[in-house]
């Protein structure tokens, strides 16, 4: 009888533990969403970066054009001299032109890679500020989970959108 009683009490204890565990798992998570792309694109820093990079890209293109013009002229002149120039001199002129063209391509590639590097640094700075802002807003407002709107298929009207709060905080951090 004592064994049956112990077994019954043990079963009851396990049932209570299972119910308590199920209730703990059923706790509703406090979830929010934000539009990451909108926040990133609408930061003051992103707007400044676009303007700054556009100016730098235009200046870089002008530099590339200025480097390219003499090469195009030299190429045209070389083509016009092909039948007139001695074969060995023409081959040497072609080799010299090929070297100059290669140097030009390396310079243009360096200019482009410098611009790309600046762009990546600016994007990383903005993305880091947005991430920090999401974390801060989530902690401040008690959200357990914050999802990007792009990662969700559906969110009900009950799910809070913290995009504006994140944008304001990111601007505050980036405008320092």
Buried (B, 14 or more C-beta within 10 A) or exposed (E): EEEEEEEEEEEEEEEEEEEEEEEEEEEEEBBBBBBBEBBBEBBBBBEEBEEEBEEBBEEBBEEBEEBBEEBEEBBEEBEEEEEEBEEEEBEEBBEEBEEBBEEBEEBBEEBBEEBEEBBEEBBEBBEEBBEBBBEBBBEEEEBEEBBEBEEEEEBEEEBBBBBBBBBBBBBEBBEE
